[in-house]
Every structure is written in C-alpha cells, then in structure tokens.
Amino acid sequence: MSGNKKQELELRVLELLEEFEDKLEASPTVPLTGKILVDRQELLSIIKDINMLLPDEYQQVRFIKAQKVQIIEEATNLADELVNNARHEELRIIETAKAQETEILINATNRAKELINEHEIVRHARARAQDILQDAESKADGIRTGSYDYAEEIMKRVELNISKILYTIKENIDELEEFK
C-alpha cells in the first residue's frame, strides 16, 4: 500500500472516530443516571465503516481472535476427552489389578492351606511312625523276653535230659563195675 493511500485511510478512520465521538456527545442523557440514549444503527454503521477501512491485517486479527475461541473450545473438549479416557483406563487398570490381587490372594491362601495340610499330614505321619516304632520296640522286647524264656525252658529240658542221661550213664557205669 502506498504511503499516500495509507494516509487517506488513516484520515478517514480518524474522521469516522470523530463522528462516532460527536454522536455520543450529542446524544440525550437519561435524567439522574448519567447514561445516554444513542441511535444504535447509526453507531453500528460508523463501526462497520471503520472496520471496512482497516487494513487486511486487522481483519486477519479479528478472524484469528474468533478462531482462538473455537480452538480453545476444541482443545478443552479434547483435553476433557483425554482426561476421561485416562480415568477410564485408570479404572480398568485398577479393576484388573484388583482382580489379579484377589486371584493371587486366593491362590496363596489355597497354597498355604495345602502346606498346612501337608505339614499336618507329615506331623500325623511322624506321630504314627513313632507309635509304630514304639509298638515294634515293645513287640521286640516281648519277643526277646519270650525267646529268652523259651531258650531257658529248652536249656532246662536239655539239662533235665542230660541229667537223666548222666544218671543213666552213671547207673550203667555202676552196673558195669558190679560185673567186674
């Protein structure tokens, strides 16, 4: 844009701003409030004219400003959606972890019961083995005592038989001596 044309636009904008100011100053006031009554259409028309005279850069700024609100809204919605998704994922992970924790606790409890039962079985087996050992020792003592008694009885019989045989031998010797 040439320097001359730019100056013309600036002058026209200044003229419209002065017109806007004059309209505001010339507007009647509402008693006791300090407020004024204005013709809405006249002031809007002046503002539109000013906007039309502004360079394209100002129009782009207005467009960007309008877009900014939309972009912020979209970003906020996206952020809310991401937060909600993250919360849902967090809840899913927590539920999965709780289910795994429950499963692990159940398995650990069952394994502990098995180990306790195995320990109980081992304890009972040891007690039973001790009972069997004591019973076996008792029976062995009985058998040993019985075998000693039996051996003693056999020896006494042998002694008695030997005594009889010796007596018979002595009688035979005595008889033989009589025949001599």
C-alpha positions as CSV (number, residue, x, y, z in Angstrom):
1,M,0.0,0.0,0.0
2,S,1.4,3.4,-1.0
3,G,2.1,6.0,1.7
4,N,-0.5,8.4,0.2
5,K,-3.3,5.9,0.2
6,K,-2.4,4.8,3.8
7,Q,-2.6,8.4,4.9
8,E,-6.0,8.7,3.3
9,L,-7.3,5.6,5.1
10,E,-5.9,6.8,8.4
11,L,-7.6,10.2,7.9
12,R,-10.9,8.6,7.0
13,V,-10.7,6.3,10.1
14,L,-10.0,9.4,12.3
15,E,-13.0,11.2,10.7
16,L,-15.3,8.3,11.5
17,L,-14.0,8.1,15.0
18,E,-14.6,11.9,15.5
19,E,-18.1,11.4,14.0
20,F,-18.7,8.5,16.5
21,E,-17.5,10.7,19.4
22,D,-19.7,13.6,18.2
23,K,-22.8,11.3,18.1
24,L,-22.0,10.1,21.6
25,E,-21.6,13.6,22.9
26,A,-24.7,14.9,21.2
27,S,-26.9,12.0,22.5
28,P,-29.5,13.0,25.0
29,T,-28.9,11.8,28.6
30,V,-31.2,9.8,30.9
31,P,-32.0,12.0,33.9
32,L,-30.3,11.1,37.2
33,T,-28.3,8.2,35.7
34,G,-25.6,9.8,33.6
35,K,-26.4,7.4,30.8
36,I,-27.1,8.4,27.2
37,L,-29.6,7.4,24.6
38,V,-28.0,6.6,21.2
39,D,-29.2,5.5,17.8
40,R,-27.9,2.0,17.7
41,Q,-28.0,1.8,13.9
42,E,-26.0,5.0,13.4
43,L,-23.2,3.9,15.7
44,L,-23.1,0.4,14.2
45,S,-22.9,1.9,10.8
46,I,-19.9,4.0,11.8
47,I,-18.2,1.0,13.4
48,K,-18.7,-1.1,10.2
49,D,-17.3,1.7,8.1
50,I,-14.2,1.8,10.4
51,N,-13.8,-1.9,10.1
52,M,-14.0,-1.8,6.3
53,L,-11.2,0.8,6.2
54,L,-8.9,-1.2,8.5
55,P,-6.1,-3.0,6.6
56,D,-6.3,-6.7,5.9
57,E,-4.0,-7.5,8.8
58,Y,-6.7,-6.2,11.2
59,Q,-9.3,-8.3,9.6
60,Q,-7.0,-11.3,10.0
61,V,-6.5,-10.5,13.6
62,R,-10.3,-10.4,14.1
63,F,-10.6,-13.7,12.3
64,I,-7.8,-15.2,14.4
65,K,-9.4,-13.9,17.5
66,A,-12.7,-15.6,16.5
67,Q,-10.8,-18.8,15.7
68,K,-9.0,-18.6,19.0
69,V,-12.2,-19.1,20.9
70,Q,-13.1,-22.1,18.7
71,I,-9.6,-23.6,19.0
72,I,-9.7,-23.2,22.8
73,E,-13.1,-24.9,22.9
74,E,-11.8,-27.7,20.8
75,A,-8.7,-28.1,22.8
76,T,-10.7,-28.0,26.0
77,N,-13.1,-30.7,24.7
78,L,-10.1,-32.8,23.5
79,A,-8.4,-32.4,26.9
80,D,-11.6,-33.4,28.7
81,E,-11.9,-36.4,26.4
82,L,-8.3,-37.4,27.1
83,V,-8.8,-36.9,30.8
84,N,-12.0,-39.0,30.7
85,N,-10.2,-41.7,28.6
86,A,-7.3,-41.7,31.1
87,R,-9.7,-42.0,34.0
88,H,-11.5,-44.9,32.3
89,E,-8.1,-46.6,31.6
90,E,-7.0,-46.0,35.2
91,L,-10.2,-47.6,36.5
92,R,-9.8,-50.5,34.1
93,I,-6.2,-51.0,35.2
94,I,-7.2,-50.7,38.9
95,E,-10.0,-53.3,38.4
96,T,-7.6,-55.6,36.6
97,A,-5.1,-55.2,39.3
98,K,-7.7,-55.8,42.0
99,A,-8.9,-59.0,40.2
100,Q,-5.2,-60.2,39.9
101,E,-4.7,-59.3,43.6
102,T,-7.8,-61.3,44.5
103,E,-6.7,-64.2,42.4
104,I,-3.2,-64.2,43.9
105,L,-4.6,-64.0,47.4
106,I,-6.9,-66.9,46.7
107,N,-4.0,-68.9,45.3
108,A,-1.8,-68.0,48.2
109,T,-4.5,-68.9,50.7
110,N,-5.1,-72.3,48.9
111,R,-1.3,-73.0,48.8
112,A,-1.0,-72.0,52.5
113,K,-3.8,-74.5,53.3
114,E,-2.1,-77.2,51.2
115,L,1.1,-76.5,53.0
116,I,-0.6,-76.6,56.4
117,N,-2.4,-79.8,55.4
118,E,0.9,-81.3,54.2
119,H,2.5,-80.2,57.4
120,E,-0.4,-81.7,59.3
121,I,0.0,-84.9,57.3
122,V,3.7,-85.0,58.0
123,R,3.1,-84.4,61.7
124,H,0.5,-87.2,61.8
125,A,2.8,-89.5,59.8
126,R,5.7,-88.8,62.2
127,A,3.4,-89.4,65.2
128,R,2.1,-92.6,63.5
129,A,5.7,-93.7,62.8
130,Q,6.6,-93.0,66.4
131,D,3.7,-95.1,67.6
132,I,4.7,-97.9,65.2
133,L,8.3,-97.7,66.3
134,Q,7.3,-97.9,70.0
135,D,4.9,-100.8,69.2
136,A,7.7,-102.6,67.3
137,E,10.2,-102.0,70.2
138,S,7.6,-103.2,72.6
139,K,6.9,-106.3,70.5
140,A,10.7,-106.8,70.0
141,D,11.1,-106.6,73.8
142,G,8.3,-109.1,74.2
143,I,9.8,-111.4,71.5
144,R,13.3,-111.1,73.1
145,T,11.8,-111.8,76.6
146,G,9.8,-114.7,75.1
147,S,12.9,-116.1,73.3
148,Y,14.9,-115.9,76.5
149,D,12.2,-117.6,78.3
150,Y,11.9,-120.2,75.6
151,A,15.7,-120.7,75.4
152,E,15.8,-121.0,79.2
153,E,13.0,-123.6,79.1
154,I,14.8,-125.5,76.3
155,M,18.0,-125.4,78.3
156,K,16.3,-126.6,81.4
157,R,14.8,-129.5,79.4
158,V,18.2,-130.2,77.9
159,E,19.7,-130.1,81.4
160,L,17.0,-132.4,82.7
161,N,17.5,-134.8,79.7
162,I,21.3,-134.6,80.2
163,S,20.8,-135.2,83.9
164,K,18.7,-138.2,83.0
165,I,21.3,-139.4,80.5
166,L,24.1,-138.8,83.1
167,Y,22.1,-140.6,85.6
168,T,21.5,-143.5,83.2
169,I,25.2,-143.4,82.3
170,K,26.1,-143.5,86.0
171,E,23.8,-146.4,86.5
172,N,25.4,-148.1,83.6
173,I,28.8,-147.4,84.9
174,D,27.8,-148.7,88.3
175,E,26.3,-151.8,86.7
176,L,29.5,-152.3,84.7
177,E,31.5,-152.1,87.9
178,E,29.4,-154.6,89.5
179,F,30.1,-157.1,86.7
180,K,33.7,-156.7,87.0
